[in-house]
Amino acid sequence: MRYSFTIAIIISLLSTFSCNDGDIITIALEFDDTFESCGNLVFYNTKNDPAESLSLQITSPALSISDLLKVGDDNTLITTRTINGTSNTFNYRSYAALPSNLFCNDIPPSDIIITNDLESTTGTAVLTTKLTEDDNDTVLAALEDINGNGDLTDDDTDGDGIPNYLDSDDDGDNILTRDEKPDPNKDNILDDAQDTDGDGIPDYLDNDDDGDGALTRDEENYSQDQNPANDVTNSEVGADYLNPEVFTMVSATKYREHTIYETYVITMTINNISLPNISQDVFNFGSLTNGALSTSRKLTPDF
């Protein structure tokens, strides 16, 4: 039998518990504000000193990581599950000593000694997923609001249908924004952005970087591979797209492939919990740490 929870999520809180025999036990639960996962959606966090865990087991309806990533048009998803004391249960446990790989073993560790086990049979678990997308072009998304209206979605310098904050090549010249030195000293102030032709338009927003009348993306005189950086007539000057003395054009036929990076943040609260001898009924979770929450997608704009 597999020793794992369908979902076991651990939270950070400070609470007071008491025993039924009249003795008051104060337990300070100071977990990290992140939790981990393994297997088919087993989320966990544990603590060695003292040895403790908090866990939420959800089996009905079952969930998977992919279920939690199905955000809507607003890049948000809210998922709820009812704690019922049978298929969905919430537990606080303490141990004589914390075994390794407590939640992720196919075979249960043989040295588990549980010294306290409190279970809630009521409550509602609310998981909130938020998706953030970015082009990782070294320009902060907030600085890509070119028209300054607070809406990042309507700033599209090259008109390729991808807003600048998601566009790894803002000016559509087939030189990636991050390679056009938009922020050389990395201080998030763009007044020192490279401007090769001195026309007041930084290279990363200028489709003719050297001002020679030939569009940067058309200066592929030697290899037509959507990368003008490797077309060099005069090695002492550099690539032709930065050399105003070379303006031979080979018309580009397509844009480079773009990569959009996606980061999901999953947080959780449990409301109306009824643990024995504990008055707090709302618990706030940290955020999930899982490699599946950092992904990317690729697209090539129509030319």
N, C-alpha and C positions, 0 to 999 in steps of 0.2 A: 504494500500500500504506500503510495507516495506521501511523504511527510511534508506537506506544504499547504499554505492557504491559497485559495484562488486570489484573494486580495488581502494582504496584511499591511496596514499602513500605520506608522508610528508617529506620534505627535509630541510636541514640546509644550509642557504646561507645569503649573505649580499647584498641587492639590493636597487636601487632607483627607485621609481615610481613617475609619475606625472599625474595630472588630466587634463581632456580635457578643463576645464575652465581657464587654464593658471596658476593655483596655483601649485607650486612644493611641493610634499609631499615625504619626505624621510622616508622610512620604513626599520628598521633593523630587519631582520628575523633571529632570533637566536634560532632555534629549536634544540632539542637533536639530536645526531647522530644515534639514533635508532628509529624505528617506530614499532607500534604494529598492531595486527590484531584481527578480530572477525568475527563471522558468516561465510558465504561462501566467503572467501577471501576478507575481508574488511581490508585494511591496513590504519593506521592512526597515526597522531601525532598532538597535538594541543598545544597551548601556551596561558596562562592566562593573562600575563602582557607584552605587550598588547595582547588582545584576537585575535588570528590569526590562520589560518590553510592554508596549501597548500595541494591540493589533485589532484590525477590523477584517473579519472573514466574510466575504461576499461570494455566494455561489448561485444565487437565484434572484433576478436573471444574471447570468454570468457576464463578465466583461473581459475585454482584451485591450492591449495597448492600442491596437488599430481602432477599436470602438471609441476610445477616448481622444483620438486625433481627428475625428470627423467634425471639424468646426464648420460653422455656417458662414454666410457672406460677411458677417461682422468679425470673422476670425475668432469666435468664441463658442464654446460648447459647455453647457451645464448638464451634468448627469447626476441623478439622485437614486439612492437605494434606501429601502426601509430596513432598519435593524429589527429583527423579529424573534431573536433568541433561538432560532432553529437553523435555517439556511444562512442567515446573515447575523453574525454576532460580533460584539465588541468586548474585548478583554483587556484587563490590566493583569500582568503577572510579574511576580518576583521569584528569584531563583537563589539557591544556595551558591551556585556559581554558574556563569553563563557559558553554555557549550558553544563551540565554534559552529558556524553554518547552521544556526538554529532553525531557520525557515526554509532552507534551500537544499536539504538532503533528501535523496530518494529513500534512504533508510534513516529512521529517527536516531539521533545520538543516544547512546546508552546511558549517559551520565546526567540526564536531566533530573533535577530535583526542584520541583515547583513548591515554593514556600507560601505563596499567596496567589490566589486566582479569583479576581472579581469580574463578573460578567454583567453586561447590560442587555436586557431583552427588548428594549425600546430605543427609538431614536431614528434620525434621518441623516444619512451621509450625503453630502453635497460635494461633488468633484467639479472644479472649474478649470477648463482648459483654455488657454489663450495662446494664439499663434502670432509671432512676430516674424516678418519677412524683411530681408535686407540684401543688398548686393555686395556687401563687404568690399567696397571700393576705396576705403580709407577716408571717405567723406561721411560725416555723421548725417543720418537721415534728416535731422532737423535743419541742417545747412543746405539741403537740396530743395528747399521751398523757394524756388527762384523768384516767383512772383510775390512772395511774402504774404499770402492770404491765409496761411495756416493749414492749407489742404495740400498734402504731398501728392495726391493722386492726379492733380491737373498740371503738373510740371513735367513736360516731356520735350526736352530740348531738340532731339532729333526727329520727333514725330513718328517714332516706330511703334507706338502703342504701349510702350513700357515706361512708366513714370521714372524719373531720374533716381528716386531712392531705391528702386529695384533694378535699375539699368546699369550693368557693369561697364557699358560704353555710352556715356551720357550724350555725346555729340555724334554718335553713329559713324565715326571715322575709322572704325576697326582697329583702333588702338585703345586698349582697356584704360578706363579712367584712372585706376591705381598706378598705371605706368606713365601717366602724363603729369605726375608730380603736383597734384592739387593742393597738397599740404606738406611741403618739404620738411618743415621742422616739427610736424605732428603736434601742433598746439591747438588744433581745431579752429584756427583762424585762417581764412583762406586768402588773406591779402598778399601772401607771398607765393600764390600759385604760379606755376611756370606759365609764361606768356612769350613764346618764342618770337613772334613777329611784333610784339609790343603794341598790339592794336587795342589793348584794354580788355580783350576777351581771353580768359585763361585757356590754355591748350585743351583742358578736359571738356570745355564747352565750345571749342572752336573747330569747325570741320575743315579749316585750311590753316594748319598750325604755323607754317612758315610764310603765309601770306603771298605765295607765288602765283595764285590764281588756279592752281591745280588742287582739287580736293584731296585731302590726306588719304582717303580710302582709295583714290584712283592712282596713287603714286606707287604702284606695284610693278615696277619695270622689269623685275627679274623672276619673281615667283608669285603667281596669283593664288595666294592661299589665305586671303582675308587677314593678312598681317603685314602691313607696310613697314614694320620695324626691321624686317630682314631684307629690305631692298636698298642696297647701298651702292651708289655710283662712286662717291669720293669718301674713302674710309677716314680721311683726315677731318671731314665735316660730320659724317655720320649718315644716318638713314635719309633717303631722299625727301621724305615728308617733312624733315626739319632743315632741308638745304634749299634756300630760295633760288639757287643757281640751277637747280634741276627741277624741271616742271613737265617732264614728259608724262603723259597720262595713259594708263591702261584702265579703262572703265571697270569699276567694281561691279559684280553681278549679285552679290549677296552679303548679308551681315554675318558677323561672327556669332557663334553659339553663345548664349548667355546662361549664366548660372545664378539662380535665386536661392538664397540660403534661408531655411526655415527653422525657427526655434519655438518649440512648444513648452509652455510652463503649466504644469498641473499642480493645483493646490486643492486643499480639502478642509471642510469643517464638518463636525458632527453635532447635530442639534438634538435637544430633548433626551439626552442620555440619562439613564437611571442606573448608576452604579451604586452598590450598597455603601451607605455612610459617606457619600460625597455630594456636596450641595451644588457644585458647578455642573451645569448641564449643556454647555456649549464648549467645544474644543476646536481650536484652530491648528491646522496642520502646517508644516513647512512645504517645501516644493520637492517634487520627485526628481531624483537623479537617475537618468537612464539614457543610454546611448541612442535609443530609438527616437528621442525627443529632439535630436538635432539631425535634420535631413536637408536635402536640396532638390531642386527641380531644374531642368534645363529646357530652354526654348530658343528658337532662332526666329527673330522677327521677319515678317515679310519685307522684301526689299522694294 
